[in-house]
Every structure is written in structure tokens, then in C-alpha cells.
Amino acid sequence: MNRYDRVTAALEPPFAVVDLDAFDANAAELVRRARGKPIRIASKSVRCRSLLERALALPGFAGIMAYTLPEALWLVSQGFRDVLVAYPTVDRSALAVLAADPRAAWEITLLVDSPEHLDLIESTHPTTRIRVCLDIDAGYVALGGRVRAGARRSPVRTPAQAVTLARDIGRRRTLRLVGLMAYEGQIAGVGDNPPGNPLLARAIRVMQARSTRELIRRRGRIVQAVRNLAELEFVNGGGTGSVEKTVRERAVTEVAAGSGLYHPRLFDHYTGFRGTPAALFALPVVRRPGPGVVTVLGGGYHASGPPGPSRLPQPHHPAGLRYDGNEGAGEVQTPLHGPAADRLRIGDRVWFRHAKAGELCEHFDTLHLITGDSLAGQAPTYRGEGKTFL
Ligand SMILES: Cc1ncc(COP(=O)(O)O)c(C=O)c1O
């Protein structure tokens, strides 16, 4: 029986836990890597109000990077401050609420990358000026566009394009440009040390080194050009996988990070840092179909992203369990193979890690909190508070 089995013996699986000691250690590691620049917490990767509050209470964390405007409005109504909605919104109802609420408009910043976004915000006739942040494409492009790494998001890529949009914002009396954001997902979200594939690892490192060099120049020039037109309060970049690299850029004033707090499986293979798995879920063994195989209840918690094995939860404890090739992580039942299966009895638990961070919270109402050898309470997830924003 492992420590988590002992501590949670009274709970009925399926349930999810967050190890607060690991969470705090991961937070401290993010702060160390950020070297004095503030970390804006990516709330999508936490999706639990009290854990957002826990991290924000630590020196080194400041502000929220939210994923929808309804979420941002809710967070502000709950006392959170300085909330950047990091993805464009076309939610007219939420925009109307923002436009009519000066306090929310004071705390919330909307992301824009096109005149259509500006038109939409203006169409709600805000009573106070709405804070906006310009999103810059930080992807890596080579060979005249034939090679591309990074997220497909903003069409704004050059200093000239950024200046054009910044001028457009400047002409609109209801908008105020307060920030720039450029998320280099090809560095922050791609581990540079994939196991068992040295060629791929080398290719990733070469791409990331080139992308870093290109971005230092381009992001620097964009920030300089836009600062001539607007008083920027922040320039946001990076994510869990790139914190120590992103903060080295002078143009960047803050980094974003969230996944690093739970340290899910997709962040296991980076050379620059190590984290401690802090979020796990336990499923009960409900059958023993034969030698070397057990079946647990539920488990089909695939992560978003390109479909494939990397998006599956990882059987974590006991070690050495693997999925059935035909069934994978199942909707209501998941068979698991391996020698460890023969030591499991019906009613025992198997512990898993999710591939990503906050998505786990869409499957559970509650996170049971563990410190040392005891249960320290529980915290509702967003879902547990009836808030399923995405
Ligand atoms: C805009 C933006 N910034 C930062 C991040 C990094 O978040 P995390 O630290 O959870 O990987 C993401 C993740 O997708 C993002 O979309």
C-alpha cells in the first residue's frame, strides 16, 4: 500500500487528489525559474478556485490568465484581480456584462488580434474603457513557410502588423491597449527530452534554439514599436515548459504558467526542469478477467491535443501497468495488463496521472487535499462549483 492509499483509505474511488506538498514545491520551482519576474497563473491548468488562491498568495505569482470571459467575470465576482482573458471572446452576453460593470472592466483585460474583435467589443457600448491585450503569433516559421511549429492563433506577426492594430485600438475611444502577449507553444509546450528517441530530441532542440533566437529579435522589435504608441502595463510570454528561457528576454515583463503546479505527464520530459506529480486520480479495481489483467472502473479521461498515446492518462501506481491495445482508456471500464495486476485485488485502487493539468478537474467535483500523511480537506473544482466554462 502506498502513502496515498493509506491517507485516502476512507474515500470511495473514483476520486482525485492534489498533494499540497508537491503543489507547493512545484510553485516554488516555478518562482525560482522565473527569477523575479511575476508569474501569471494559467487558470485553465488549475480549474480550482482555492488552489488558484493558494498559488496567488505566494510571492512570485501575480494575476490570472483566464480562458473565457464568463470565467473571468466569475473570478472577479469572487475577488480575483488582474485577469487577462488569453483567448479571443465572441460572447456578446458576457461582453455586455463587462461593458456595464466598471469594476469588472477595471480588472479584466480582453485579448484581441483583429479589427473584428475591436468592433465586437465596441458594439456593446461600454460605459468605461475596456482594457485590451494584443496577441502576437510567436510560432516558428522556416523555409518560406513550409516548416511551421507552434500554435495557429494570431494573424499578427510583424512589428508593422502590430503597429497597425495598435493604431486602430488607439483610435477607438472605448478601448485601451494595456498589454502584449506572445505564447511560444513550440518551446513552452514541447518537451525537449522525449524518451527513447534521440533523433527527435535533437530535432526539437534545434527547432527550439532557432525559434528562441528568432523570437528574441522579433518580440523585442514588436514591443518597442508598440510601446511608442501605448503605455503597456505588461508583456506576457511563455508557459510552464519555457519559464527560465522566456524570462531572459528583456522585452518580456511576466510569464504565464499553470501546468507546472500539478505537473501532469506531458511535462515529464524537459531538460530545463523537474516537477513532482501533484494531481492524481484513483480508480477502483472492479474485475479480474484473468491472469495478468485487472479492470478498473472508468478511466477514459483523454487529454486534448493531437490524438494518440501521449494524451492518455498514465497508470502511475502500482508501477508497470499498461493499457489493452484494443480498449485503451475506456468510457466506463479500463483493463490494465502487467505483472502488477496479479497483486491487485478487487476493491484495490490504481492511481493515474492525467496527461494535462486542468482538464482532470472536468471529471471530478472535488479535489481531496493531502499534506504529509493526512487528508487536509477538500476543494471544489470549477465543475464542482457548477462552472464548466469549456
Ligand atoms: C496563452 C498561453 N499562455 C501560456 C500557456 C501555458 O500554460 P501552462 O503553463 O499551463 O502550460 C498556454 C497554454 O496553452 C497558453 O495558451
The ligand as an SDF file (V2000), in Angstrom:
LIG
                    3D

 16 16  0  0  0  0  0  0  0  0999 V2000
   -1.6120   31.8270  -23.9760 C   0  0  0  0  0  0  0  0  0  0  0  0
   -0.9790   30.7650  -23.1620 C   0  0  0  0  0  0  0  0  0  0  0  0
   -0.0030   31.1080  -22.3100 N   0  0  0  0  0  0  0  0  0  0  0  0
    0.5780   30.1750  -21.5330 C   0  0  0  0  0  0  0  0  0  0  0  0
    0.2190   28.8510  -21.5980 C   0  0  0  0  0  0  0  0  0  0  0  0
    0.9460   27.8700  -20.7470 C   0  0  0  0  0  0  0  0  0  0  0  0
    0.1840   27.2540  -19.7850 O   0  0  0  0  0  0  0  0  0  0  0  0
    0.7980   26.0610  -18.9420 P   0  0  0  0  0  0  0  0  0  0  0  0
    1.8420   26.6340  -18.0700 O   0  0  0  0  0  0  0  0  0  0  0  0
   -0.3540   25.5370  -18.1850 O   0  0  0  0  0  0  0  0  0  0  0  0
    1.3550   25.0760  -19.9040 O   0  0  0  0  0  0  0  0  0  0  0  0
   -0.7740   28.4510  -22.5060 C   0  0  0  0  0  0  0  0  0  0  0  0
   -1.1390   27.0380  -22.6410 C   0  0  0  0  0  0  0  0  0  0  0  0
   -1.7180   26.5690  -23.5770 O   0  0  0  0  0  0  0  0  0  0  0  0
   -1.3950   29.4420  -23.2880 C   0  0  0  0  0  0  0  0  0  0  0  0
   -2.3740   29.1300  -24.1800 O   0  0  0  0  0  0  0  0  0  0  0  0
  1  2  1  0
  2  3  1  0
  2 15  2  0
  3  4  2  0
  4  5  1  0
  5  6  1  0
  5 12  2  0
  6  7  1  0
  7  8  1  0
  8  9  2  0
  8 10  1  0
  8 11  1  0
 12 13  1  0
 12 15  1  0
 13 14  2  0
 15 16  1  0
M  END
$$$$
